[in-house]
Amino acid sequence: MKALNSTSANPGRLDSLHAMRGLAAVAVMLFHFSWILDSAYNDLGKHFIKYGYLGVDIFFIISGFVISMSTDKVDANFSGFLTFIKHRLKRLLPAYYFWLLIAFVTGGATTIFYHQEKLANLISAITMTPATSDNGPFYLLTNENLYGVRWSLIYEMYFYLLVSLSIFFKNRMT
């Protein structure tokens, strides 16, 4: 059955969910840049977009639903596992590493030779691993560093890994 809000090019695509996910991402982006409004117009950003951080939760909920739907046609075997992982990595990693490179170059690339914590943070960003063992959820050395907003993408990648592993059990649990 064709979804009411799908396109003819991709009949299983739920455009309204993708639109909501896009709006959630924009809300988070505006929240992160609300300091610009705050500095120009006496805390206008705090009042205008103070709940923009909730876009992260909305984005993750919708993404979880969309990802579970996308596994419906994936074979429950090693080939399906590889196909799922390959598609996820192709969608995320090129943009992630491109913007990581831009952040690195514009953020003082040569300073990693003088500040050991910056090198550790860069390696952490490249490998998507925790910078230290005592700062779990954010996977960062500090919240003020250049690569600070990557934490949600790291969790998304771990989620994809769990989903791809669950493909093995897709038809075995019924």
Secondary structure as GFF3:
##gff-version 3
##sequence-region A 1 174
A	DSSP	alpha_helix	15	32	.	.	.	ID=ss1
A	DSSP	alpha_helix	34	40	.	.	.	ID=ss2
A	DSSP	alpha_helix	44	48	.	.	.	ID=ss3
A	DSSP	alpha_helix	54	70	.	.	.	ID=ss4
A	DSSP	alpha_helix	78	106	.	.	.	ID=ss5
A	DSSP	three_ten_helix	109	113	.	.	.	ID=ss6
A	DSSP	alpha_helix	116	127	.	.	.	ID=ss7
A	DSSP	three_ten_helix	136	138	.	.	.	ID=ss8
A	DSSP	three_ten_helix	148	150	.	.	.	ID=ss9
A	DSSP	alpha_helix	151	166	.	.	.	ID=ss10
A	DSSP	three_ten_helix	167	169	.	.	.	ID=ss11
###
